């Protein structure tokens, strides 16, 4: 029991939710490819349990690749906000450092999809 508590404090690899101190900065991130299939600008944000990363505006009919700092196995949600229309938050997905996600933006924003 004490080993589990100690492991979570020290970031021992293999312990769910623990950060690995031996990963490089590049390994302590996730990548998200965003493809805006709509005809309008969309603002995109990545929501973690305790933090928010604004990816900014994604132009219509364009694709971008973003690196987001991510050092543990945690749930992630994507918030999509079109310049016109209603914002939408996609259901949570559990991700870990090194994961690559693909986000497809549609109009209305509720039709947007996220996949691994």
C-alpha positions as CSV (number, residue, x, y, z in Angstrom):
1,X,0.0,0.0,0.0
2,X,2.8,2.4,0.9
3,X,4.6,1.5,-2.4
4,X,1.5,2.5,-4.4
5,X,1.3,5.9,-2.6
6,X,5.1,6.4,-3.1
7,X,4.8,5.4,-6.8
8,X,2.2,8.0,-7.5
9,X,4.2,10.7,-5.8
10,X,7.4,9.9,-7.6
11,X,6.0,9.3,-11.1
12,X,7.2,5.7,-11.5
13,X,6.5,4.4,-15.0
14,X,3.7,1.9,-15.3
15,X,1.6,3.4,-12.6
16,X,-1.7,4.7,-14.1
17,X,-1.9,8.5,-13.9
18,X,1.7,8.9,-12.9
19,X,4.0,11.2,-14.9
20,X,7.3,9.7,-16.1
21,X,10.2,11.9,-15.2
22,X,12.4,10.2,-17.8
23,X,10.4,11.2,-20.8
24,X,11.7,14.0,-23.0
25,X,9.6,17.1,-23.5
26,X,8.5,15.8,-26.9
27,X,7.4,12.5,-25.3
28,X,5.4,14.4,-22.7
29,X,2.8,15.6,-25.2
30,X,0.0,14.5,-27.5
31,X,-0.5,15.6,-31.1
32,X,-3.8,16.5,-32.6
33,X,-4.4,16.9,-36.3
34,X,-7.3,19.2,-36.9
35,X,-9.1,19.2,-40.2
36,X,-11.7,21.9,-40.6
37,X,-14.2,20.5,-43.2
38,X,-16.6,23.3,-42.7
39,X,-16.8,26.7,-44.6
40,X,-16.3,28.8,-41.4
41,X,-13.6,29.5,-38.9
42,X,-13.7,27.4,-35.7
43,X,-12.0,28.0,-32.4
44,X,-10.7,24.9,-30.8
45,X,-9.6,24.2,-27.2
46,X,-8.3,21.1,-25.4
47,X,-9.7,20.6,-22.0
48,X,-7.9,18.4,-19.4
49,X,-9.1,17.7,-15.9
50,X,-7.3,20.8,-14.5
51,X,-6.1,22.8,-17.5
52,X,-7.2,24.3,-20.8
53,X,-5.1,24.6,-24.0
54,X,-6.4,27.0,-26.6
55,X,-5.4,25.8,-30.1
56,X,-6.9,29.0,-31.6
57,X,-8.8,29.5,-34.8
58,X,-8.8,26.9,-37.5
59,X,-9.5,28.4,-40.9
60,X,-12.2,26.9,-43.2
61,X,-11.1,23.9,-45.3
62,X,-7.7,23.7,-43.7
63,X,-5.6,21.2,-41.7
64,X,-3.3,21.9,-38.8
65,X,-1.2,19.8,-36.5
66,X,-0.8,20.8,-32.8
67,X,1.3,19.5,-30.0
68,X,-0.2,19.8,-26.5
69,X,1.7,19.2,-23.3
70,X,0.4,16.0,-21.7
71,X,2.3,14.1,-19.0
72,X,-0.2,11.5,-17.6
73,X,-3.0,9.2,-18.5
74,X,-6.0,11.5,-18.2
75,X,-9.4,12.3,-19.8
76,X,-9.4,14.9,-22.5
77,X,-12.3,16.8,-24.0
78,X,-12.4,19.0,-27.1
79,X,-14.4,22.2,-27.2
80,X,-15.3,23.5,-30.7
81,X,-16.7,27.0,-31.1
82,X,-17.8,28.2,-34.5
83,X,-17.8,31.9,-35.1
84,X,-21.5,31.5,-35.9
85,X,-23.6,28.9,-34.3
86,X,-23.5,27.1,-31.0
87,X,-20.3,25.8,-29.3
88,X,-20.0,22.1,-28.6
89,X,-17.9,19.9,-26.3
90,X,-17.1,16.4,-27.5
91,X,-17.3,13.5,-25.1
92,X,-14.2,12.7,-23.0
93,X,-11.5,10.4,-24.3
94,X,-8.7,9.0,-22.1
95,X,-5.3,9.8,-23.6
96,X,-1.7,9.3,-22.6
97,X,1.6,11.0,-23.6
98,X,2.6,10.1,-27.1
99,X,-1.0,9.6,-28.4
100,X,-2.0,11.0,-31.8
101,X,-5.6,12.2,-32.3
102,X,-7.5,13.4,-35.4
103,X,-10.2,16.0,-35.1
104,X,-12.7,16.6,-37.9
105,X,-14.6,19.8,-37.7
106,X,-18.1,20.1,-39.2
107,X,-21.0,22.5,-39.3
108,X,-22.9,22.4,-37.0
109,X,-20.1,21.8,-34.4
110,X,-22.1,18.9,-32.8
111,X,-21.2,16.9,-35.9
112,X,-17.5,17.1,-35.2
113,X,-15.6,13.9,-34.5
114,X,-12.5,12.8,-32.7
115,X,-10.6,9.6,-33.4
116,X,-7.3,7.9,-32.5
